[in-house]
Amino acid sequence: MLVDSHCHLDFPDFAEELDEVVDRARQAGVGRMVTICTYLSRFDRILAVAERYDDVLCSLGVHPHQAAEEIVGVTVERLVELSKHPKVIGLGETGLDYFYDKSPRDVQQECFRRHIRASLETGLPLIVHTRDADDDTMRIVREEAAGQPVNGLLHCFSSGRQLAEEALDFGFYISLSGIVTFKKSEDLRAIVKDVPLDRILVETDAPYLAPVPFRGKRNEPAYVAHTAACVAEVKGVDTADMARISTENFFRLFPRAGTGRQAAA
């Protein structure tokens, strides 16, 4: 079994054939999909998708691109309250994006801090988006944690070795997308080679970043199998072991998602 730990099934790209997309994922051996929240104000839309399918879970949070637009409604109390729904397994995606800077950096940082505080209160893992913000990302996590354990992962990892090492030292997991399959991603694959197997998850970030051989096309959860196969090759394990290990890692990080046996049932 495989898990697509990060996709966006509520996006318009899938509106016309969502049942078919989910069915293709199942046929490809994907036993769980996590549809990710990027607007807190649209959480009901994400939750509706998760409630529609037994094997789809969801997150709760605000993407850094939307931080300025959403910050007024993002309170720790609201995050904690909404996260009580059993389909919600994590908080995010949240974090920092200094590449596009679609929201002021101070607003991104404050929004991120509120998600971390909610994570500390609920115990739900953080799903962290970080781009061109390596130093601030882990600095803010450490400041808010203040010595307390914070569970989380760096999603769609494509940053440098230093951030990977700092995140792993803190106890975070690393989630890999189709980027790892791209020809130009030699540096990323070199980093992945050194990431412990028990800290790796795989994802699609669908509809974006389709892996080779589908690069340039709309991505979908079924394609996570190609990313997992590439990671298996980099790590020197067979594809079945990579599927099993990454799935075990997913359920360890996201205990609310249940057990592997329940997911496969």
N, C-alpha and C positions, 0 to 999 in steps of 0.2 A: 504494500500500500504506500501511496505517496500523499503528501499534504501540500496544497498550495497555500502557504501561510500568509499571502498578501495579494489580493486582487480587488477589483472595483466593479462588482457585478451590478451595481446600481447605475453605472454610467450609461448614457444614451447609446453607446456603441453596441450594447447587448440587448437593448429594449425589444427588438423585433424577434429575437430567437433565444431568449434566456433559457428556456427549457432545453433546447437543443445543445446549448453551450454546456450546461450542467451535465447533460447526459453524455456528451463526448468526454468530459472530464472523468466521469465514472467509468466509461469504457476504457479509458487510458490508465485506470488503476488509482485515480485520485479519490481518496476516501474522505477527505475533509477539505473544505475551502473556507477561507476567512475573507469576507468582504469588508473592506476597510472604510471607516468614516473619515471624511476630510472636512465636512461642515457639521458642527454641532446642531445647527438649525435644520439640517436635513437628516438627522438621525432616524426619524421615523421611516424614511425611505430605505435606509440601510437595513433597519430592523425588519421591515416588511419582506425584504429579500431573504434574510436569514430565517425568518419564520416560515417562509414558503417551502423550504427544503430542509429535510432532516440533517443532511450532511454539510450544510452551510452555517457557519458561525459568523460573528461580526465583532468589530471593535467600536470604540466610542472616542471621538476626539476631533481636533482641529489641526489641519495641515498648516505649516508655517506660512504658506502663500495666503491663506485666509485669516491669519491672525488679526490683522487690523480690522477686517470686516466683522469678525466674530467675537472679539475680545470682551465686549460688554457682557455678552451672555455666557462667557466661560468663567464659571466660578468653581472652586473646589467642591463646594456643597452640591452644585448641580451635577458635576461629573460623578461624584460619589452616588448620588441618588439614582441617576440614569443607569449607572453601571450595575445596579442590582439585578437587572434582567438576566436570566440564565444564559441567554444566547451571547451576551457580551463577555468576551474572554480576555480583552486587553484594552489599554488606553492609548489612543493615537489614531492616525499617525500624527505625531507631534515632533517638534524639534526646531531646527534652524536651517534656513536656506539663504546663504549669502551670495549665491550665484545669480539668482533672479532678483532677490531683494524686493519681492512683491509686497511685503509688509515691512515697515520700519524695524530695524534690528532690535531696538529696545522692546517693541511690542511682541516680536517673536519670542524674545527671551522670557518676558513675563508670562506669556501664554504657555510656554514650555514648562516654566516653574510650577504653574498651577497643575499641569498634568502630573508632574513628579510628585507633588504634594498629595494629589488624589491617589496616585499609585501607592504611596506610603500608607495612606489611610485604608485603602481597600485590599492591598496585596496583589492587585492585578498588574501584570507586566506592562512596561512601556514599549510601544512600537515607535522607534525613533527614526525620523528622516533627518539626515544631515548632509549638506552639500556646501563645500568651501567654508565650513565652519567647524573644522576639527577641534581646534583649541577650546572654543567656547562650549561645544557640546558636552564634553566630559567634565569641564570645569563646573558647569552649571549643575550637572547631575551630582557631582561630589559635594558641591555647596549645599544643595537641598537635602541630600542624603544625610549629611552631618554624621557620618559614621554608621548609619543604619543601612541594612541591605536593601537594594532596589533591584528588582528583576526587570529584565528588558532585553531588547535586541536592536541592533542596527540593521534596518531593513534596506534591501537593494544596495548592499554594500559595494561601493566603488571608490572609497577613500584610500588614504595612504596607510602604510604599515604601522606608523606610530599610533594612529587612532585605533586600528585593529587591536594592537597590543594593549593599549590602555583600557579599551572596552572589555577585552577578555580578562585582564587582571582584575577588573571591577566585578566580573561575574556575568557580563552580558554574553549573549549569543550573536552570531553573525548570520544574516540571511542573504542568500545569493540569488540573483535574478538572471535573466537572459544575457545580461552584460558579460557574464563570465564566459559565454560561448563566442563572443565577438573576436575576430582576428586580432584587433588592436589591443586586446585586454591581457597581454602577456604579463604586465606588472601585477594586475589583479590576481591572475592565476598563480603567480609566484607567492603572493601573500596567502592565498587560499591553501596552498600546499602546506603551510605552516600552522594553519588554524586547526586546533584539535577536532577530531571527528565528532566528539560529543558536544560540540558547540555550534554545529552547522545546521541551518534550516535552508529550505529552498522555496522559491516563490516565483510568480510570474510578473506581478505588478500590472497585470492585464487591465486595460487593453494596450498598455505600453510595452516596449522593450521585448518584443518577441525574439526568442532565441534562434540561432542558426538551427535548422534550415529555413525558418519562417521569418527571418529578419526583414523588416520593412512592411510586414503585414500586421493586421490586428492580432494582438496576442489574446490567448484565452487559457483557462486553467489546465486544459489537457496538455499544453505544451510544457508544463513544468517537468515532465518526464525527460525532455531534452536537456534542460538545465541540470537535472539530477545526474544524468548520464555523463555530462561534461565534468561535473564535480567529482564523480566517481573516478573518472580517468585521471584527473589531476591528483586525487588522493591515493590512487593505486589500489582501489577496491572495486569489486564488481558491482554492477548496477543494482542487483537485488539487495546487497548489503547496504548500499547508499540509501536506498529507499527505506529500508528498515531502520537504519540509524537516524536518518533525518526525521522520520516519523516519531521515533522514540523521543528524540530531542524536543520535538514540538509539544508532545504531551507532557513532558517534564517541565517545560517552560510555562505552558498554559494548562494548568491542572483542571481548570473549569471545563476544558474541552472534553474531559473524560479520559478513558483509557483507550489504547489501541484496539483492544478486543471489542469495545463498544462501538468504536468508529467503523470497524470492519463489518459489524453485524448488519 
